[in-house]
Amino acid sequence: VIAIGDELTSGERLDTNSRWLSQRLVENGIPVLYHSTVGDDLAACTEVIERAIARAEIVLLTGGLGPTADDLTRDAIAVATGTSLQIDEAMLVEIEAMFRRRGRDMPERNRVQAMFPTGSRPIPNRHGTAPGIEMRVLRGDETASHLFALPGVPAEMKPMWQETVLARLNEIAPQSGVIRHRQLKCFGVGESQLEAMLPDLIRRGREPSVGITVHAATITLRVTARGRDAAECEAQMAPTIATIRACLGTLVFGEDDDELHHATARLLQQSQQTVATVECASGGLVAEWYSEIDEEGVFFRGGEVRPRSDFARGESLAAASLAEFVEQLASEIRERRGADFGLAIGPLPEVDTATAAEADKVDEEAASRERFYYALADRDGCQVYHGRALAHPAIRKELAGKQALDRLRRRLLGESSAEA
């Protein structure tokens, strides 16, 4: 899968096309081994296309099919395949007609969009002026690589995939099976510790395979199976998923697109309970997450964000200690909002940026100093907890919010309120 454009290589725009196309390919049983992103440079584009043709039976490109001087995909395909560009008169008539329907004359520059490498054929584009390119390229060993070039505009690229490319792929490589994934989301331990709890599951060559990734302290276990159809894949994955759940217990909080706020939201609604929040360390993230999925206030009774200055020692702090003040806030927000639970997240300790960025390399003593308080109140009282604050600066707020949500989740599951 190749994405073309300076806006991608410069970081100005995120390449979502490659992700979307890869998902569609995998759904149809076609594994994706390579992704390439290349700027609007003829030599670079040609090199990437030549390499792709040599190593893959199917090559999908997006971008670079417009009418401007920096749209070089058609030229690069021609150079890479040793052909020349030829005008397709029927496609030129179609492009001219599209402009007339829009009440405009076709600019002369748009003629280039009707030019195709010799031996290729157009892929119709009902949503724009840039037709795609399909081409079968013979390789030195007499095998073939099938190349499909599509516009970079998602609103044009996606319909062209659905209406033309998918059917052509099924003709070229009849679907002999499908690939399916399931994801289990985990929170509460580190990646290496969690992996050690899954003996023999995360290893190369295992079927179904189990991969592990981490983002902002949430660990994702990705189970992948190949089968004749989706039902066979699900049957293959079921024992592995059951083993993972048995090994990890409540460390697993959800599947696929779940986040901790989704997991706690389900539990709150199932038990017909509510929560209110007051936040400092997490900067209102928990309230934002809940508000996105509960606009009607079914389980979320609202939240407040308190500035760090509210937690400073002095006359403004009525409680005897920071921990007591956070405990007080949790109880007060619960009573004031009429919620079953009050969740308060105190301030993060100030930490050296360089130290935080190297959080995985510091000793346990240093880590113990970088903690924050959070509290969970219910009708039986209020419990204060220590949270881990030593993390990369980019995820400190998110990590604080997730730790508090995980504590709420465990309470809703019936775990003890004692300090972990």
N, C-alpha and C positions, 0 to 999 in steps of 0.2 A: 504494500500500500504506500503510495507516494503522494505527498502533499507539496504543492509548488506555490511559492509566493514570498516576496521579501517581507510582507507583513507578518508572516509566520516565523521566518528565521530571525527577524529582528525582535521578536517577542511582543510586537504590537498587538497581535491577535492570536488567540488560542486555536489550535487545530482541532476542531471538533469533528470534522469530516472523517478523519482516519479512524477515530474511535467508533463512530457510527457505522462505517463500512465494515470494520473488523467485527463488530457485533453481528452484523447481518451475515457475513461470510461464515462465522463460526456457527451461527444458528442453522446454516445450511450444510454443515458438515465439512467446511473447507477451512483447515487450520491456517492461521496467519503467522508466518515466521519472521517477517521483516517489516519495519516501518522506516521510511525515509522522509526527511523534510529538506527541501532545497530551494534556494532563492531564485529570483528571476535573472538567471545567467545561463546563456545558451550552452556553454561548455560544461558547466556543472550539471545542468538538467540532462544533457546528452549522456554524460558519464553515469549518472544515477539510473537512467532508463536502460542503458546497455547492461549494467550490472544486474538490474532486476530481471531483464529478459533472460540472461544467462542462468539465473538461479531459481526462477519460479515459473510454474506453468500458467499462472494467472497473475496479471499485473493490473492494479487499479490506480489511476492517477486522478487527482482533483486539482483544479486551478490552471490558470494560464491559457484559457481558451477565448479570452475577450479580444476586442479589435485593436487594442493599443500596442505601442511598440514594445512594451515589456511583457506582453503575453506571448510566450515563446514555446509553449508546450507542443504545438503542431510542428514547429520547426525542429525541435529537439527529437521528436519521434522520427521525423524524416531522416535526420542525420544518423540517429542511432540504428535505424533499419536500412540505411543505404539506399533510400528512395528519394523522390522529389515531391514537392507539393503540386497538386493539380486542382483546378477549379471544378467543382461539382455544380453543373448548371442547374440541376433540379433543386439543389439546396439553396443556390443563390436566389432563384425565383421565390422559394419559400421564405427566405429571410426578408427579401424586398416586400413580400405580401404582408409579413408581420409588421413591418414599419408602416405600411399603408393603413393597416387596420388601426394603428395608433395615431393616424392622422399626420404622419411624418414621411419625409423622403429619406431613403437609406443613405447615410454618409458613405462616401467612397471607401473610407477606411474599413467599413464593415464587410467589404468583399472578402477580406482575408478569412472571415469566419466560414466561408464556403469552400475553403481550400483544404485538401486532405492529402495525406501521404499516399502515394501510389499503392494500390492493393488493399487499402482500408475502406471502411464504409461508415456513413454517418449514423449517429445515435440521435433520434429525434428529441427535440427539446420544446415541449409545448408551453413552457413557462418563461422562455427567454430567447435571446437571439443567438446564443452560442450552442450549436449542436455538438454532441460528443463524437468521439472517434473510437471505432472498434477495428482491431487489426490482428491478424494471425501472423506470427513471425516464426519462420523456420530457423532452427538452430543448427549448429555444425553437426550434431549427432542425429540429425533428421527428425528430432522431436520438435514440438512447437510450443511457443509461449503465446498466450492470448492476452492482448492488451486492450484495456478500456480506459479512455480518458473522458472525464466528466467535468462540468463547470465547478468552480469553487463555491458558488452560491448555494447554500444548503437547500433553499426553496426550489432550486432547479435540479440539483444533484439527486435528491432523494426520490422525487417522482420518476426520474430517468432510470434510477436503479430498479424501482418497483415495476415500471412499465416495460422495460427493455432488457436491462443487463441481467437481472435475475433469471429470466427465461432463457437467455443465451447461455448463461453459466450451466443451467440444468441440461442444456443440449450438449455442451462441450464436455462437462463432467457430471453425468447423471448421478443424482444424490444416492450414495450407497450407505448413508447413515447420517446421524446428526450428532452434534456435540452440545451438551448441556452443562450448566454450572449451577451450583448452590453455594451461597456464602453464609457462614456463621460469624456473627459479630461477638467479640469478647472484650471484657474490661476487668481490670483489677490486678493483673500481674504483668511482668515484662515479657517481651517476645521470647527470649531464651528460656525463661522459666516455664512459659506455656508450652513451648516446643518439647521440653523435657517431660512434660506430662502426657505426651502423645507418642509413646514408643512405637517406632516402626511405621508411623502413619505418614510422616513428612520425609519421604525419600524419593530419589529419582527412579523412574521406571514403574512406580506403583500404579495399579489401576483399581478403582479410580484414583486419580492423582489428588494430592492435597498440597496447596500452596499457602504461604503465610506472608502477609504484609501488615504494616503498621502505619497509621495516620493519626496524629494528635492523640496518642495513647490508646486508641481503639485498635484492636487486633482483628484482622479479617482472615478467616480460614476459607479458602476457595476450593471447593470439591468439584472436580471435572470428570465427566464420563462420556464415552463414545458408545453409541448403540444404533440399532436399526431405526429406532424412533424414540420420541421423548419418554414414553412409558418404560422402555427398556433402560434408558439412562437413569431415570428415577429409581428403578429397581436396583440398579448397580450401586447408586449412591446411598441408598437408605441404610445399609448396615454400617457404612463408614460414618455417616452422620450420627447414627445411634451410638457408635463407639466414642465419637468426639464428645457428645453430650454426656455420656456416662463418665468419661474421664475428667471433664472440666466442670460439670455441675452448673452452679449458678454463675460461673464466670461467663457463660454464654448468655447473652441478653436478647439476641434477636437474629434475624436472617436478612440476607440481601441488602435492601436499602435502609434497614432499621438503624436508628441512632438511640442513644440512651433516653432522650426525651420521648421518643415514640414508645419505648418499652415501659417507662413509668406512666405515660399517659394511658396505655392499655390497662395497666394494673389499677390505676386510680379509677378508671371508668368501670372496670369489672367489679370493683368493691364499692362503687358509688361514693368515693371519697374525693376530697378536694385539697389543693395545696396553694399556699401563697408564699412569695419569696421576697427577701431583701438581700441585695448583693453589693459587694464592694470589689473583691478580687476578680470576679467574673464579669464585671462591668455591665451587668444587665443581660448577659447572653442567655441565661436560663429563661428569663421572662420572654426574651425574643423568640427562643425556640418554641416555648409553649404557646405563645400568642399566634405563631404561624399555623398551628394545628388546632387551636381552640379559640376561634374568634368569638364564639357565643358564651364563653366562660363556663363551660360544662364542668370542668374539673380544675381549671386554673382561675383563682380568685384575684389575680393581679400581683404585680411586683413593684418593688421600689429599688432604686439605686442610691446608695449612700456614698458620699465622697470620702476619700481617705482621711481627711481632716476630722471627720466625725469620730474616728477611732483613736485620735491622738490623746495621750494622757494629759490630764489637766482638768480644769473646772467643768468642761463640757462633758466629761466622762463620769457618769454617776456610778457605774459599776466599779467594783474593786479591782478588776483586772480585765484585760482584753477578752479573755475566754468568757468571763462572766457577762461582758457587754454583748458579745455575739449571742450567747445563750438568751440574754434578755431580749434582743432583737427578734430572735426566732419565736419566742413566746408572744411577744407583742404583735408581730405581724399576723400570727395565727388568730389571735383574739380580735384584732382590729378588722380583719378581712372575713372573719367567720369561717375559717377553713379548718379542715381536719388536721392538716399538717402545716407547720411553719418552717421554712427553710431559710437560714441565714448564712451568708458566706462573708467572712471577715476579710480584711486587707491582706494582700500578699506582702511578705517581707521584701524590702528593697534588696536587690541582689546585683552584683557586678555582672554586666552583660556578657563579658567573656567567660566568666565562670558558669553562667546559666547555659551558654551555648555549648559548653563542654560537660553538660550535666551527667552524661553517662560515664565520665572518667573521674569524677570526684569520689572521695572516700565517704564512708557511712557517717562519720562524725560531721563532715561538712553538710551532708544531705539532711541530717537531723536538725541542723540550725535553720534550714530553709523550709519551714513548715508554716502553715496558716491554720486558723481556726474556722470551723464551720459547725453549725448546730442544727438539729432537727427536733422540733417540738410536736407533741401530739397531746391527746387528752390525759395521758398518764405522766406527762412531764416533759423534760427537755434534756437531751444528751449532746455534749460537745465533743467534737472529734478533731484530731490533727489531720491536715491534708498535706500532701507532698507538693511543694512549690518549686523545687529545683528542676527546671526544664528549660528547653530552648525558649527564648523570649517570645517567639512567634506563636507558641501554643500555651503559654502560662495561664492566660485567662480561660481558655477552653478547657484545659486540664482541671482547673479549679472547679468550674461548673460541672464537669463530668463526674468528678469525685463526689460532689454533693448529690448529684442525681443518682449515682450508683448506690449511695447510702440509702436514699429514699426507696429505691427499687428493692434493695435487700430487706428493708423494713416491711414493705408491702408483701414480700414473699414470706414473711414470718420469721426472719432471722433475728437473733438477739440484738438489742440496742446497745450492747456493751461495746466498748472501744475495741477496734480491730487491732 
